[in-house]
């Protein structure tokens, strides 16, 4: 009995005690609260906004008024400058955040996440090449727990953009189902 308790205690120490969060945002936060907190109103809405919607904020185009309204919190992660924030919602609840930043900020952001969340669940190196066959490598680092994931990608489609994605498996499944439904509709329209 005592051994079982020690094993459970050790496992509990290895697992995060709470779901992930990013700058105070957590999966499942209400859309209205996030818009209120950021002061942003420029959300791109899908056909059925109560089911799916996306809010995208270009940090470099922020006005002084929106900074005063709380948007300033989106300018950095781990004291590193960000370029763009994208919030995805389903049923008016936060399902995914994507944050673009310059790859030279990757090491500092990675160090901050390792300090906050511990050793990553996976870490791999991807090889990329351009049209001239010039090759480079970039790291992809992920943390997973409780149906959520945090993924840092050093080069996301370009040597000029790195990406942080924070999302839930449930939201990703809903988005995939929606995309498959849209593909079926397009197929019937041929």
N, C-alpha and C positions, 0 to 999 in steps of 0.2 A: 504494500500500500504506500509506504513512504517513498519507494523508488518511483512509482507511478506519479506521485505528487511532484517529485524533483524533475522528472521528465517533462511534465506539463508546465512547470514553472520555467524550465529552460526554453521550451518552445514559445512560451508567452513572451519571453525576453527577446527572442529572435524576430517576432512579428511586430509590425508597427502597432502601437496602441490605439491609433486613430486613423481614419482615412487620410489620404494625402490632401494637402491644401497648397495653393499658390497665391502668395500675396494676400492671404485672407479669403480667397475664393475657394469654395469646395464644391465638388460634384453634388448636384441636387439643390444648389442655391437657386432662389427664385429670380427669374429674369428681371422683374421690376426692381428688386433690391439691387441687382448689379448695375442696371441702368441708372438708378438713383445714386448709387455710390460713385460711379465713374462720371456722372454728369453728361453722358453721351446720349444722343437721341438718333444718331444716324445708323440705324439698323437695317440691314438688308433682310427683307421678309420673303419667305417662300410662299407658294400658292396658298397654303393652309397654315397661317402663322401660329395658330394655337397648338399645332402639332410640331412643326419644325420652324426654326428661325435662326438666323446668324447675325451677330453684331460684329462688325470689323472696325477697328480703330487704327488709323495710321498715326503713329506717335509723333513723327516728325512734322505733321501738319496741325498739331494741336494749337488751339487759340488760347490766349491768356485766360479768357473767361472759363473755358472748360477745365483748365488746370486748377483754377480756384474751386471748381465744383468737385474735385476729387480725382480728376484724370491723371494728375501728377504721379499717383501711385503706379501707373502703368509704364512710366518712363524707364524703369530699371528692374532688373532681377539680380539679386546678390550684388547690388551696386554697379551692375553692368548695364550699359545702354541697350534698350530694345528698339526695334523698328516698327513692328506691327503686332497687334493683339487681335485674335479672332475668337469670339465666344459663340459656341453652338448650343442651341437649346432644343429640347423636345418636351412638349406639353408644358412649356414655360419654365422648365427646370434645366439648369446648367448640365450639359452632358460632356462637353469637351472644350478645352482652351488650347489654342495654338499660338505660340509666340515666336516671331522671327527676330533674329539678332545677328550681328556680324560674327563670323567664325573665330576671329581673334579673341572674342569674349568667352569662347567655349571652355577653356581650362578653368577659369575662375568660377563660372556657373557650375561646372561639373564638381569642382571642389566643394562648393557651397551645398550642393545636393547630397554629396557623400557625407558631409558633416551632419546634415539635417536628417537624412533617411538611412544612412549606413551604406554598406556594400551593395552595389547594384545587383539585381537579379540576373541580368545578362549584360555582357559587354562584348561587342564584336567589332571588327575592323572591316570596312567595305572598301573595295577598290573602284575608282571611277576613272573614266577616260572621256576626253572630248572628241570633237570631229577630227582633230589632227592627231589623235591617238596619244596625246599627252596624258600620263597617268598620275593619279594622286590617291591617297588613302584618307579615310575619315572614320572616326569612331561613332558607333551607335550604342548608347548606354540606356538600359531600362530598369525600372523598379516596378514590381507588381505586387499588389496586395488587395484583398477584399473586393475583387472585381474592378479594380482601378489600375491604371498604369501611368507612369511618367516616363517619357522617352526623350532623350537628348540626341539629336543627329547633327554631327559636326558640319557636314556639307549636305544640304537638302536641295538637290537638283542643280546646284551651282556652287562655285567656290566662294560666292559672295553672300550666301545665306546659310545660317545655321537655324535649327528649329527645336523648340521645346513643345512637346505635345502632352497634355494631361487630360485623360478621359476615362470614361467608364465602358466596360464591356457591354452593358445593357444599351447605352446610347448608340454605340457602334453597330449593334445588331439591328436597332430600329432604323438607322440610316441606311444600312445595307438592304434591308427589306424595302424601304422607300425607293431606293435606287433601282432595285430589281423590278418593282412595280412600274416605275417610270419607263424602264427599258421595254417591258411587255407592252405598255401603251404605245410607245414609238413603233414597235414591231407591227402592231395592228393597224397603224396609220400608213403603212406602205402600200 
